[in-house]
Amino acid sequence: MSDLLCRMILVDHASRRPQWDALAAAAPFSVLTPLDPRPFASWDVSALAAVYQIGAGPRRLIDVIPALAGLHHAKARLCYSREQDHVLIIVEKRERTPPDVPAMLREIEPLAPAGRDLADAETPWQLPLVDTAKMAQPHRPQVQQALPPGVRTLVLVEDDPMVRSVCQRILQSRFLVFEVGGSLDALALSDRIAFPIHVLVSDITLPRMDGVTLAQRWQERRRDARVLLLSGNPYAGPTSGDISFLQKPFLADELIKCVTQLLQPAAAVAR
């Protein structure tokens, strides 16, 4: 399995653009490069936002996770679609935190050094396509890479961007959350990640493949995975120590409680 790469962008309110422009001009080369926000609309980025590429090009995802786990003034969204050859990391101001552009820049700078010389002249909105024919035969990933101590990963599958955004904001305080918009994207991500994914949180009503089928396919790939299914309708399917269900609407504390309870009996490491 080849290393999964990531590209990183900073997204902030347009009113702080002059501050970012001034800091970008004074920062080391290629720490921040201004970008057009429109190509990122599918990930709920406003066309009026101030958007910057972080670093000169892609890095190995596993190399930036320690820095992402240490963000305080900023937060990170990890967004993936199977049409991308990388995870898009969107760095934003953390909610309920006073805006502090210099402090955010200090947290962003460790993300900027290039992870490898890829001779990459592409801008991150030019998304190279994955050869989907190579993904026709699902395979179980070889989990080889170790996460930093205390980091728990979670894949959130929801096709409604607004619901996905709300759930992501709730879960990000406890987990490193990967956002995907559908079941096939989730399975493609699982096949490309070589480190543990501790929990899958998925809506049941999804296009092309429902969440129950996704849970089955997911656990075929990652035998010890924990799964939380969400739906606005009652669920009559099986539950166990590995699979739980939470009916919408729910409170933030209820979602956190369900996910943490799933992990408590986990004696085995997620694979």
C-alpha positions as CSV (number, residue, x, y, z in Angstrom):
1,M,0.0,0.0,0.0
2,S,1.4,3.4,-1.0
3,D,1.3,6.3,1.5
4,L,-1.9,8.3,1.4
5,L,-1.0,11.9,0.7
6,C,-2.8,15.1,1.9
7,R,-3.1,18.6,0.7
8,M,-3.8,21.4,3.2
9,I,-5.6,24.7,2.8
10,L,-6.4,27.5,5.3
11,V,-9.9,28.9,5.2
12,D,-10.8,32.0,7.2
13,H,-13.3,34.8,7.2
14,A,-12.8,37.4,4.4
15,S,-12.5,40.2,7.0
16,R,-9.2,38.8,8.1
17,R,-7.8,38.5,4.6
18,P,-5.5,41.6,5.0
19,Q,-3.9,40.1,8.1
20,W,-3.3,36.8,6.4
21,D,-1.9,38.5,3.3
22,A,0.5,40.5,5.4
23,L,1.7,37.4,7.3
24,A,1.9,35.3,4.1
25,A,4.2,38.0,2.6
26,A,6.5,37.9,5.6
27,A,6.4,34.1,6.2
28,P,8.9,31.7,4.8
29,F,8.5,30.8,1.1
30,S,5.4,28.8,0.3
31,V,4.0,28.6,3.8
32,L,0.8,30.3,2.5
33,T,-0.2,30.8,-1.1
34,P,-3.5,32.6,-1.9
35,L,-6.1,30.4,-3.7
36,D,-9.5,30.9,-5.4
37,P,-12.1,29.5,-2.9
38,R,-14.6,28.4,-5.5
39,P,-13.2,25.0,-6.3
40,F,-13.7,24.0,-2.7
41,A,-17.5,24.7,-2.6
42,S,-18.3,21.0,-2.4
43,W,-16.7,21.0,1.0
44,D,-18.8,23.9,2.2
45,V,-16.2,26.6,1.7
46,S,-17.7,30.0,1.0
47,A,-16.9,31.7,-2.3
48,L,-16.1,34.8,-0.2
49,A,-13.7,33.1,2.2
50,A,-10.0,33.8,2.4
51,V,-8.3,30.6,1.2
52,Y,-4.6,29.8,1.2
53,Q,-2.6,26.7,0.3
54,I,-0.5,25.5,3.2
55,G,3.0,24.5,2.1
56,A,4.4,23.9,-1.3
57,G,2.7,20.6,-2.1
58,P,1.3,17.3,-0.8
59,R,2.7,15.6,2.3
60,R,2.2,12.1,3.7
61,L,-0.9,12.1,5.8
62,I,0.7,10.2,8.7
63,D,3.4,12.8,9.0
64,V,1.0,15.7,9.6
65,I,-1.3,14.0,12.1
66,P,0.8,14.9,15.2
67,A,0.6,18.6,14.3
68,L,-3.1,18.3,13.6
69,A,-3.6,16.8,17.0
70,G,-1.9,19.7,18.6
71,L,-4.1,22.5,17.1
72,H,-5.7,24.8,19.7
73,H,-6.6,28.1,18.0
74,A,-7.3,26.3,14.8
75,K,-9.2,23.1,13.9
76,A,-8.8,20.7,11.0
77,R,-11.4,19.0,8.7
78,L,-10.1,15.9,6.9
79,C,-12.2,15.5,3.7
80,Y,-12.0,12.7,1.2
81,S,-13.7,11.6,-2.0
82,R,-12.7,8.6,-4.0
83,E,-12.1,10.8,-7.1
84,Q,-9.3,12.5,-5.2
85,D,-5.8,11.1,-4.9
86,H,-5.4,12.7,-1.5
87,V,-7.1,13.8,1.7
88,L,-8.0,17.5,1.6
89,I,-7.3,19.0,5.0
90,I,-9.1,22.3,5.7
91,V,-7.7,24.3,8.6
92,E,-10.1,26.8,10.1
93,K,-10.5,28.9,13.2
94,R,-11.9,26.9,16.1
95,E,-15.4,27.7,17.2
96,R,-15.9,29.8,20.3
97,T,-12.2,30.9,20.2
98,P,-11.4,34.6,19.7
99,P,-9.7,35.2,16.3
100,D,-5.9,35.3,16.7
101,V,-4.3,35.2,13.3
102,P,-0.6,35.2,14.5
103,A,-1.4,32.3,16.9
104,M,-3.1,30.3,14.1
105,L,0.0,30.9,11.8
106,R,2.3,29.5,14.5
107,E,0.2,26.4,14.6
108,I,0.1,26.2,10.8
109,E,3.8,26.6,10.1
110,P,4.7,23.0,11.3
111,L,2.3,21.7,8.6
112,A,4.1,23.6,5.8
113,P,7.4,21.8,5.2
114,A,7.2,19.5,2.2
115,G,7.0,15.8,3.1
116,R,8.8,14.7,0.0
117,D,9.9,16.1,-3.3
118,L,7.1,15.2,-5.6
119,A,7.9,17.8,-8.3
120,D,4.3,18.8,-7.9
121,A,3.4,21.9,-9.9
122,E,-0.4,21.3,-9.6
123,T,-2.6,23.5,-7.5
124,P,-4.7,21.6,-5.0
125,W,-8.0,22.4,-6.7
126,Q,-6.8,20.4,-9.7
127,L,-7.7,17.1,-8.2
128,P,-5.8,14.2,-9.9
129,L,-8.2,11.3,-10.4
130,V,-7.8,7.8,-9.0
131,D,-7.8,4.9,-11.4
132,T,-11.1,3.4,-10.2
133,A,-10.5,0.2,-12.1
134,K,-7.7,-0.6,-9.7
135,M,-10.2,-0.3,-6.9
136,A,-12.7,-2.7,-8.3
137,Q,-11.5,-5.6,-6.2
138,P,-11.7,-4.5,-2.5
139,H,-8.9,-5.5,-0.3
140,R,-8.1,-5.5,3.4
141,P,-5.5,-2.8,4.1
142,Q,-2.3,-3.8,5.9
143,V,-2.3,-1.7,9.0
144,Q,1.3,-0.8,9.5
145,Q,1.5,2.8,10.5
146,A,1.3,3.9,14.2
147,L,-0.7,6.9,15.3
148,P,0.6,9.3,18.0
149,P,-0.4,8.2,21.6
150,G,-3.9,9.2,22.5
151,V,-5.1,10.0,18.9
152,R,-8.4,8.3,18.0
153,T,-9.6,8.3,14.4
154,L,-13.1,8.3,13.2
155,V,-14.7,8.2,9.7
156,L,-18.0,10.1,9.4
157,V,-20.2,9.1,6.5
158,E,-23.1,11.5,5.7
159,D,-24.4,12.7,2.4
160,D,-26.2,15.8,3.8
161,P,-23.4,18.5,4.1
162,M,-25.3,20.4,6.8
163,V,-25.7,17.3,9.0
164,R,-22.2,16.2,8.3
165,S,-20.9,19.6,9.4
166,V,-22.8,19.5,12.7
167,C,-21.6,16.0,13.5
168,Q,-18.0,16.8,12.6
169,R,-18.1,19.8,15.0
170,I,-19.4,17.7,17.8
171,L,-16.9,14.8,17.3
172,Q,-13.7,16.8,16.5
173,S,-13.2,17.5,20.2
174,R,-12.5,13.9,20.9
175,F,-11.5,12.4,17.5
176,L,-9.5,13.0,14.3
177,V,-12.5,13.0,12.0
178,F,-12.4,12.0,8.3
179,E,-15.4,13.3,6.4
180,V,-16.9,11.5,3.4
181,G,-20.1,11.9,1.5
182,G,-21.0,8.3,0.7
183,S,-20.4,4.6,1.3
184,L,-18.1,4.1,-1.7
185,D,-15.9,7.0,-0.6
186,A,-15.7,5.5,2.9
187,L,-14.6,2.1,1.6
188,A,-12.1,3.7,-0.8
189,L,-10.6,5.6,2.2
190,S,-10.5,2.4,4.3
191,D,-8.6,0.7,1.5
192,R,-6.0,3.5,1.4
193,I,-5.3,4.2,5.1
194,A,-2.6,2.1,6.6
195,F,-3.2,3.1,10.2
196,P,-6.1,2.2,12.6
197,I,-9.5,3.7,12.2
198,H,-11.2,3.3,15.5
199,V,-14.9,4.1,14.7
200,L,-17.1,4.4,11.7
201,V,-20.1,6.7,12.2
202,S,-22.6,6.4,9.3
203,D,-26.0,7.5,8.3
204,I,-28.2,4.5,7.3
205,T,-29.9,6.2,4.3
206,L,-27.2,6.7,1.8
207,P,-27.2,6.7,-2.0
208,R,-25.8,3.6,-3.9
209,M,-25.1,1.6,-0.7
210,D,-26.9,2.0,2.6
211,G,-25.2,2.3,5.9
212,V,-26.0,-1.2,7.1
213,T,-24.3,-2.7,4.1
214,L,-21.4,-0.3,4.5
215,A,-21.0,-1.5,8.1
216,Q,-20.8,-5.1,6.9
217,R,-18.3,-4.3,4.2
218,W,-16.3,-2.1,6.6
219,Q,-15.9,-4.9,9.2
220,E,-14.9,-7.3,6.4
221,R,-11.9,-5.0,5.9
222,R,-11.3,-4.0,9.5
223,R,-12.4,-6.9,11.7
224,D,-12.2,-5.2,15.0
225,A,-13.8,-1.9,13.9
226,R,-16.6,-0.2,15.9
227,V,-19.6,1.1,14.0
228,L,-22.3,3.6,15.0
229,L,-25.3,3.9,12.7
230,L,-27.5,7.0,12.6
231,S,-31.0,7.4,11.2
232,G,-34.1,9.5,11.7
233,N,-36.2,6.3,11.5
234,P,-36.2,3.4,14.1
235,Y,-33.7,0.7,13.4
236,A,-34.7,-2.9,13.8
237,G,-31.4,-4.5,12.7
238,P,-28.9,-6.3,14.9
239,T,-26.7,-4.5,17.3
240,S,-23.7,-5.8,19.3
241,G,-20.6,-4.7,21.2
242,D,-19.2,-3.7,17.8
243,I,-22.3,-2.0,16.2
244,S,-24.6,0.5,17.9
245,F,-27.5,2.8,16.8
246,L,-28.5,6.3,17.6
247,Q,-31.7,7.8,16.3
248,K,-31.9,11.4,15.0
249,P,-32.3,14.0,16.3
250,F,-29.9,13.7,19.1
251,L,-28.0,15.9,21.5
252,A,-24.2,16.5,21.2
253,D,-23.6,14.7,24.5
254,E,-25.6,11.7,23.2
255,L,-23.5,11.3,20.1
256,I,-20.2,11.6,22.1
257,K,-21.5,9.1,24.7
258,C,-22.5,6.5,22.0
259,V,-19.1,6.7,20.4
260,T,-17.1,6.5,23.6
261,Q,-19.2,3.6,24.8
262,L,-18.3,1.7,21.6
263,L,-14.6,2.1,22.4
264,Q,-14.7,1.1,26.0
265,P,-15.0,-2.7,25.5
266,A,-12.4,-2.6,22.7
267,A,-9.7,-4.8,24.0
268,A,-8.3,-5.3,20.5
269,V,-6.7,-2.6,18.5
270,A,-8.8,-1.4,15.5
271,R,-7.5,-2.9,12.3
